[in-house]
Amino acid sequence: MADRRGTIRAFLSAHWQDEVAFLAEMVKIPSDNPPGDCRAHGERAAALLEKLGFTVERHVVPEATVKAHGMISATNLIVRHRFGPGPIVAMNAHGDVVPPGGGWTVDPYGAVVKDGWMYGRGVAVSKSDFATFAYALLALKASGAGPGGSGLGGTVELHFTYDEEAGGEIGPKFLLDQGLSKPDYAISAGFSYGIVTAHNGCLHLEVTVTGKSAHAAFPATGHDALEAATAIMDALYKARQGFAAIRSNVPGIDHPSLTIGLISGGINTNVVPDKVTFRLDRRMIPEEDPAKVERELNALIRTAAAGREGISCAVRRILLAEPFKPVPGQERLVAAIARHAKEVLGEEVKPHGVPLYTDARHYSAAGVPTVLYGAGPRSPLEANAHRADERLPLDDLRRATEIVALALADLLEAR
């Protein structure tokens, strides 16, 4: 292992500028979701991977399926490298990103480097791990790890997908459901100073409250949808007050949350509103049952709307992302990454949970031991994830790539 470690480090040092340039190219191609037109980014990523010597499978998601998930185009990429008989380790990162929004001090697609940090939309979440995972595999190949006499066996797969911001249903889940990959382990995109072993689930509901419009001079002749919607939202906020008492046992995860993040309705200032629509985000800790949470929310909403003359209420599910829960075998991934992270970073890197939701849940739900680990600073806040001036310390990219390559070597060692 000592010789392999030295060879891996030498390879990554010799190709460091190439890895940075690879990441910069990933940032420069827009792949905002919404609108979710990610074909161009997939083609550029595939071309760059092929230039590195990989064979790239392009799995185009059918147009009707893409549109049903609110996107325009998506092509999932798979790279496979077989070292010999043994386990299959998949590494997944998503190329779709949230739109830049305002407040940037640099070009969000410029891949600008300042004071050792690269700036750009998606540079940390999670285009960085296109580079981390690709160069970790290159380094492992360059270490002399090949069929026969290498001491390694198994296959490494790179899964680069494009719908995490829309739920992951046509990305990792598509690959698994279609039988395009059957991994024994999975590493999903993450940050460098912690190993994520669990995360929250998320339920998005759209509530439409319908009444009857009327002239504001004669409000009694109408049925005020906004008044009814306000009562429903008040009931939701009151229920939220009790969430702090529902505690998770997973370090890094506190309690459930609820946010009403979008509302629209009304016709004009002088008209009684005939329709109001709002959307809510309900985060579920790993211990909660998503089906039960959804039933209870529906009941709460309908009860709050009941008994109001001329008012009807419809609830539609937009998204249900199951919580990511540990699967037996996950501990082997944690041990391999933690051991080498301590060597490379000089500090303990511990398993923990996060209140976000990610594509990792699809692998875990399929029974695949999974963790999140990759290139990034100590927290999404430090990375400005989903905010203006998203950024990545390039030293963390270098270190994470080495850690992942060494962890892969541990996982693939012939036993």
C-alpha positions in Angstrom: 0.0 0.0 0.0 2.9 2.3 0.7 4.2 2.1 -2.9 0.7 2.6 -4.2 0.2 5.7 -2.0 3.4 7.2 -3.3 2.5 6.5 -6.9 -1.0 8.0 -6.4 0.4 11.1 -4.8 3.0 11.5 -7.6 0.4 11.1 -10.3 -2.0 13.7 -8.7 0.9 16.1 -8.2 2.0 15.8 -11.8 -1.6 16.2 -13.1 -2.8 18.8 -10.6 -3.1 21.7 -13.1 -5.0 19.3 -15.5 -7.5 18.5 -12.7 -8.1 22.2 -12.0 -8.6 22.9 -15.7 -11.0 20.0 -15.9 -13.1 21.4 -13.1 -13.0 24.9 -14.6 -14.5 23.5 -17.8 -17.3 21.9 -15.8 -18.1 25.2 -14.2 -18.0 27.2 -17.5 -20.8 25.1 -19.1 -24.2 26.3 -17.7 -26.5 23.5 -16.4 -29.0 25.4 -14.4 -32.0 23.4 -13.2 -34.5 24.9 -13.6 -34.9 25.1 -16.6 -33.0 21.8 -16.7 -31.5 21.8 -20.2 -28.4 19.8 -19.3 -27.5 18.1 -22.6 -24.6 20.5 -23.4 -22.9 19.9 -20.1 -23.3 16.2 -20.4 -21.7 16.2 -23.9 -18.8 18.4 -22.7 -18.2 16.2 -19.7 -18.3 13.1 -21.8 -15.8 14.6 -24.3 -13.4 15.6 -21.5 -13.6 12.1 -19.9 -12.9 10.5 -23.3 -9.9 12.8 -23.7 -8.6 11.3 -20.4 -8.8 7.9 -21.9 -12.1 6.7 -20.4 -14.9 4.9 -22.3 -18.1 6.8 -21.7 -21.6 5.4 -21.9 -24.2 8.0 -22.7 -27.7 7.1 -21.4 -30.2 9.6 -22.8 -33.3 9.9 -20.6 -36.4 9.7 -22.9 -37.9 13.1 -23.6 -41.3 12.4 -22.2 -39.7 11.2 -18.9 -37.5 14.3 -18.7 -40.5 16.6 -19.3 -42.6 14.7 -16.7 -39.9 15.7 -14.1 -40.0 19.4 -15.1 -36.8 19.4 -17.2 -35.8 19.8 -20.8 -32.9 17.3 -21.3 -30.7 15.0 -19.4 -28.0 12.5 -20.4 -26.6 10.3 -17.7 -23.0 9.2 -18.1 -21.3 6.0 -16.9 -17.6 5.2 -16.9 -16.6 1.7 -15.9 -13.1 0.4 -15.2 -12.6 -3.2 -14.2 -9.5 -4.2 -12.2 -10.5 -7.8 -11.9 -13.1 -9.9 -10.1 -14.6 -8.2 -7.0 -17.0 -5.6 -5.8 -18.4 -2.7 -7.9 -17.9 0.7 -6.3 -20.0 3.5 -7.9 -19.1 7.2 -7.4 -21.9 9.7 -8.2 -21.9 13.4 -8.7 -24.6 15.6 -10.2 -23.9 18.2 -12.9 -27.2 20.1 -12.7 -27.1 23.2 -10.4 -29.4 25.8 -9.0 -29.6 29.0 -11.1 -27.0 31.7 -10.0 -29.4 34.3 -8.8 -28.1 37.8 -8.0 -25.3 39.2 -5.8 -22.3 37.7 -7.5 -19.0 39.6 -7.5 -17.6 37.4 -10.3 -18.9 35.7 -13.4 -20.8 32.6 -12.1 -19.6 30.7 -15.1 -16.1 32.1 -15.1 -14.3 29.6 -12.9 -12.4 32.5 -11.4 -9.6 31.6 -9.0 -8.8 34.0 -6.2 -6.6 33.3 -3.2 -6.7 29.6 -3.7 -10.4 29.4 -4.1 -12.3 28.7 -7.4 -15.6 30.6 -7.8 -18.6 29.5 -9.9 -22.0 28.1 -9.8 -21.8 24.4 -9.0 -18.0 24.5 -8.2 -18.7 22.9 -4.8 -22.1 21.3 -5.3 -21.2 19.1 -7.1 -19.2 19.7 -10.2 -16.1 19.5 -8.0 -16.6 15.8 -7.7 -16.7 15.2 -11.4 -13.0 16.1 -11.0 -12.4 14.4 -7.7 -13.8 11.0 -8.8 -12.4 11.1 -12.3 -8.9 11.9 -11.2 -9.0 9.5 -8.3 -9.8 6.7 -10.7 -7.0 7.9 -13.1 -4.5 7.9 -10.2 -5.6 4.4 -9.1 -5.1 3.2 -12.7 -1.7 4.9 -12.9 -0.6 3.2 -9.6 -0.2 -0.1 -11.5 -3.5 -1.4 -10.4 -4.6 -3.6 -13.2 -5.7 -7.2 -13.9 -3.2 -9.7 -12.6 -0.6 -9.0 -10.0 -2.0 -5.7 -8.8 -3.5 -6.9 -5.6 -6.8 -5.2 -6.6 -10.0 -6.6 -7.8 -13.4 -5.2 -8.6 -14.8 -2.4 -10.7 -15.0 1.4 -10.3 -17.9 3.2 -11.9 -18.4 6.9 -12.4 -22.0 8.0 -12.4 -22.4 11.6 -13.6 -26.1 12.5 -13.6 -28.2 15.6 -14.1 -31.4 15.9 -12.0 -30.4 16.2 -8.3 -32.0 19.6 -8.1 -35.3 18.0 -9.4 -35.2 15.0 -7.1 -32.8 12.4 -8.7 -35.6 10.3 -10.1 -34.1 10.3 -13.7 -30.5 10.3 -12.6 -29.2 7.6 -10.1 -32.7 6.1 -9.7 -33.0 5.7 -13.4 -29.6 4.0 -13.7 -30.5 1.6 -10.9 -34.1 0.9 -12.0 -33.0 0.2 -15.6 -30.4 -2.2 -14.4 -27.6 -0.1 -16.0 -25.6 -0.4 -12.7 -25.7 -2.9 -9.8 -23.1 -1.5 -7.4 -22.0 -3.1 -4.2 -21.0 0.2 -2.7 -21.6 3.9 -3.6 -19.8 7.1 -2.8 -21.9 10.3 -3.5 -20.6 13.8 -3.8 -19.8 15.5 -0.5 -17.4 17.7 1.4 -13.9 16.9 2.7 -14.1 17.2 6.4 -17.0 14.9 7.2 -18.5 11.6 6.0 -22.2 11.9 5.6 -24.0 8.6 6.6 -27.6 9.9 6.8 -29.7 12.8 5.8 -33.2 14.2 6.0 -36.1 13.5 3.7 -38.1 16.2 2.1 -41.8 16.6 1.1 -43.0 19.4 -1.1 -46.7 19.9 -1.3 -48.7 22.4 -3.4 -51.9 23.7 -1.8 -54.6 25.3 -3.9 -57.4 27.1 -2.2 -60.3 28.1 -4.4 -63.1 30.5 -3.5 -65.2 33.0 -5.5 -64.2 36.5 -6.7 -66.3 39.6 -6.0 -66.0 43.4 -6.2 -64.1 44.7 -3.2 -67.1 47.0 -2.5 -69.3 44.0 -2.0 -67.0 41.4 -0.4 -69.9 39.4 1.1 -70.9 38.3 -2.4 -67.7 36.4 -2.8 -65.7 33.7 -0.9 -62.2 34.9 0.0 -59.6 32.3 -0.9 -56.8 34.3 0.7 -58.6 34.5 4.0 -59.0 30.7 4.0 -55.4 30.2 2.8 -54.2 32.4 5.7 -56.0 30.1 8.2 -54.4 27.0 6.7 -51.0 28.6 6.8 -51.6 29.7 10.4 -52.4 26.0 11.3 -49.2 24.9 9.6 -47.1 27.4 11.5 -48.7 26.4 14.8 -47.9 22.7 14.1 -44.3 23.7 13.3 -43.9 25.0 16.9 -43.9 21.4 18.1 -41.2 20.2 15.8 -38.4 21.2 18.1 -39.5 18.4 20.5 -39.0 15.7 17.8 -35.3 15.0 18.0 -33.1 12.9 15.8 -30.5 10.5 17.2 -28.2 11.2 14.2 -25.3 13.7 15.0 -25.7 16.7 12.7 -29.5 16.4 12.4 -31.7 18.2 14.9 -35.4 18.1 14.3 -38.0 18.4 11.5 -38.8 21.7 9.8 -41.5 23.3 7.7 -41.2 26.3 5.4 -43.9 27.9 3.2 -41.7 29.2 0.5 -43.9 30.2 -2.4 -47.3 31.9 -2.6 -49.4 33.3 -5.4 -53.0 34.4 -6.0 -55.5 37.1 -6.4 -56.7 39.1 -9.4 -56.4 42.8 -8.4 -56.3 45.0 -5.4 -60.0 45.7 -5.6 -61.2 42.1 -6.1 -61.8 39.4 -3.5 -59.3 36.7 -4.3 -60.8 33.6 -6.0 -57.7 31.4 -5.8 -54.5 31.2 -3.8 -51.7 28.7 -4.3 -48.8 28.1 -2.0 -46.1 25.5 -1.7 -44.5 24.1 1.5 -41.3 22.3 2.2 -41.4 19.7 5.1 -38.0 18.2 6.1 -38.2 14.8 7.7 -35.5 13.4 10.1 -34.4 9.8 9.3 -36.5 8.4 12.1 -39.8 9.7 10.6 -42.1 7.7 8.3 -42.6 9.8 5.1 -46.0 8.3 4.4 -47.3 9.2 7.9 -45.9 12.7 7.6 -47.7 13.3 4.3 -51.0 11.8 5.7 -50.8 14.1 8.8 -50.1 17.2 6.7 -53.0 16.5 4.4 -55.3 16.0 7.3 -54.1 19.2 9.0 -54.6 21.2 5.8 -58.1 19.8 5.1 -59.2 20.3 8.7 -58.1 24.0 8.6 -60.0 24.5 5.4 -63.2 22.7 6.4 -66.4 24.5 7.2 -65.7 27.6 5.2 -68.6 28.4 2.9 -67.7 28.4 -0.8 -64.1 27.3 -0.2 -62.5 24.2 -1.6 -58.9 23.0 -1.1 -56.7 20.7 -3.2 -53.3 19.3 -2.1 -50.8 18.0 -4.7 -47.5 16.3 -4.0 -44.6 17.9 -5.9 -41.7 15.9 -4.4 -41.2 13.1 -1.9 -37.5 12.5 -1.2 -37.1 9.7 1.3 -34.6 10.1 4.1 -31.1 8.6 3.6 -30.6 5.9 6.2 -27.5 3.7 6.8 -27.4 0.2 5.1 -25.2 -2.6 6.5 -21.8 -2.4 4.9 -21.6 1.4 5.1 -19.1 1.1 7.9 -16.5 -0.3 5.5 -16.8 2.8 3.4 -16.6 5.0 6.5 -13.5 3.2 7.8 -11.6 3.4 4.4 -12.3 7.1 3.9 -11.7 8.1 7.6 -8.4 6.3 7.7 -6.9 8.1 4.8 -8.6 11.4 5.5 -6.7 11.4 8.9 -3.4 10.8 7.1 -4.0 13.4 4.4 -5.8 16.1 6.4 -4.1 15.5 9.7 -7.4 15.4 11.6 -10.3 13.1 12.4 -13.0 13.1 9.8 -16.2 11.7 11.5 -19.4 10.3 10.2 -22.5 12.5 10.7 -25.9 13.4 9.2 -27.0 16.5 7.4 -30.4 18.2 7.2 -30.3 18.4 3.4 -31.4 15.7 0.9 -29.3 14.3 -1.9 -29.1 11.6 -4.6 -27.4 9.3 -2.2 -30.8 8.2 -0.9 -31.5 6.3 -4.1 -28.5 4.1 -3.7 -29.2 3.4 -0.1 -32.9 2.7 -0.8 -31.7 0.1 -3.3 -29.8 -1.6 -0.5 -26.4 -0.3 -1.5 -24.1 0.8 1.3 -23.5 4.5 0.6 -21.8 7.6 2.0 -21.3 11.2 0.9 -17.7 12.3 0.5 -15.8 14.5 -1.9 -14.2 18.0 -2.3 -15.4 20.9 -0.3 -14.8 23.1 2.8 -16.2 22.4 6.2 -19.8 23.3 5.5 -22.2 24.3 2.7 -22.3 27.8 4.3 -18.5 28.2 3.9 -18.9 27.0 0.3 -21.7 29.5 -0.3 -23.6 26.5 -1.7 -26.8 27.6 -3.5 -25.8 31.3 -2.9 -23.9 34.0 -4.7 -20.1 33.5 -5.0 -20.2 29.7 -4.6 -16.6 28.7 -4.0 -14.2 25.8 -3.4 -10.8 25.7 -1.8 -8.6 24.1 -4.4 -6.4 22.5 -1.7 -9.5 20.6 -0.6 -10.0 19.3 -4.2 -6.4 18.0 -4.2 -6.7 16.4 -0.8 -10.1 14.8 -1.4 -8.9 13.3 -4.7 -6.0 11.6 -2.9 -8.3 10.4 -0.1 -10.8 8.9 -2.5 -8.1 7.2 -4.6 -6.6 5.6 -1.5 -10.0 4.6 -0.1 -10.8 2.9 -3.4 -7.6 1.0 -3.2 -8.6 -0.3 0.3 -12.1 -1.3 -1.0 -10.7 -3.1 -4.0 -7.9 -4.9 -2.3 -8.2 -8.6 -3.1 -9.4 -10.5 0.0 
